[in-house]
Amino acid sequence: MQPPATVDPTRINLQSTIAVNYWCQVLRCSETQLRNAVLAVGPLPADVRTYLDR
């Protein structure tokens, strides 16, 4: 899935509704899970994916 033009594919921006919706779809998680993961491991998608997969 290609990110919308306004979404940075290298960092998860929790301030952007479009980005949050995109990453929730890509990572197959809820917004709460996404926010908790970013708070725990930072905004890098690979780190968030690893955190969510544990």
Buried (B, 14 or more C-beta within 10 A) or exposed (E): EEBEEEBEEEEBBBEBEEBBBBBBEBBEBEEEBBBBBBEEBEBEBEBBBEBBEE
